[in-house]
Amino acid sequence: VLVSTVPASGVSIIPGLTQISVTFDEEIFAVTTENIRIYVQGNPTPIINVPASSGTKSGNTYTYDFPAITTLGSYYVIIDQYAFDDQWANSYDGIVTPTGWTFEIVDNEAPVITHTEVTSFEKGGGSVNYSIGVTDNVAATNARMIFRKIGGQQTYDSITMVVSGGQAQFQVTESMLDEMGIEYYFKANDVAGNVGRSPSGTGSYHSYLNRTGSNVPSLPNFTPGGDVSNYKIISVPFIISNRSINEIFKSLLPQDKQRWRVLTYRADPDPGQWLDYPSTIDRGKGYFINVKDVLTESIKLADSQSPSNNTGSPFTMNLTSKFNLIGNPYPFSIRWQDVVDANPGAGIIDPPKTFSNGSYSTVTTIGAFEGAFVYSEQSVSSLIIPVKNASGARVEQPQAHHQLDHPEWQLELTLAQGMLENKLSGIGMNPEAKVTRDKFDQIAPPRFIDYLELNFSHPEHAGKWFCWDVVPYQDEYVWDITIASNLSGLAELKWDNTGFGNNVKELFLFDVSRQKIVNMRGASSYILILPVHRI
């Protein structure tokens, strides 16, 4: 009696079968005139046909060797009737039907990919071949390199190559990288459709753009002049081996406020302090800079490297529970709403405030090499700055209502004095607002050298002064506004009344200093006398 077969009937095995065996319950002897045959299901011609007596006998077992079977599919074995006799010449009946001894050759092993991560890509160096090794228990057919720019806003692209000799190479060009580099991984397929991945799981490899020689980055050109209107907030988004201010700005030395100036802001102690010529220029921090004369050469950031951040390992910064002068840590624009979304418990309400033409302005994105003031309601450790390139991305602006009878109306107030213009301020109502601080209000940024302010006093809040003040919707409300400047003279307060709507709601300006009332429906501006004015 046949007691076992190898492979057992009905099993699935991997490609490469080179041997079968049969075992009986007693010693048996193969008959030279009978055969053992292996068939592919549905094909009447055997792929293996060996005499029963050609096997190797060991006790009650006969084993048969043959060339490897590598083709995937279903198989069956036929043993001729009378192929085996026992010592008393009793014959084995054989296996004579396609269902008696079956097996299936399957491939469920994915290709294995090996790759040495290319961590650096030289800017201006042309293309680079990224190579992988691919091994498979049968045969790998093709491999793909799936990639996108590290900024990560676009979908993944891919390159497909044939696996030859266990290798595949992919040509990577500089256009495939953004200002930081490229994020990539590999997949390889075999003939059975199994897919291998490197790195395994959901991770990626990263190549960071390296800049040397003529490709060393420079700080963007400054607008020379030396006036307050020439100040701007800058940041350095690269890893620099020597962060000393004297090293970075060595072409401007010696330090001389009459020729050039760099300042940063320190929130503590309260009130905050402006610091001239900080000892180092740190990534993630912002710095006010002004250069009086036209630069004869750009300010090179020597020995700098692209930051090794990516979507899975973003830059983080700490915030104090007041104003923070931060810098964009990446060499591309970032959208501030992405930062807010990535840090839901950070207590960040206000949009950033940047500085240009002598005045602050509210922004939704912070450009490369730029910085801004950010107010935080609390101290924050490890604020995540997502690695998302906002360059060219559409930034949706919330719809503002200006009809005075709308429960969510807003009115921007613009204050101008000479070359200074303040567009930070406004008033409004909203059913979700509070009389004190809420998400609709904004804190007034720190005073700079020349200032022009339109603020609302809120001594109950740590910020003290709001530049936007939105209150709960109600029939009547009085906003006490303090207008201040370090410059004397006339200033003009302007507003757009074209959207007030056809309704009975009125808005009046009362000049406390001059005891004058202005119907803001009938006028769109008012002249004030500074340095201090209350309305």
Order of alpha helices (4+ residues) and beta strands (2+ residues): beta-beta-beta-beta-beta-beta-beta-beta-beta-beta-beta-beta-beta-beta-beta-beta-beta-beta-beta-beta-beta-beta-alpha-beta-beta-beta-beta-beta-beta-beta-alpha-beta-beta-beta-beta-beta-beta-beta-beta-beta-beta-beta-beta-beta-beta
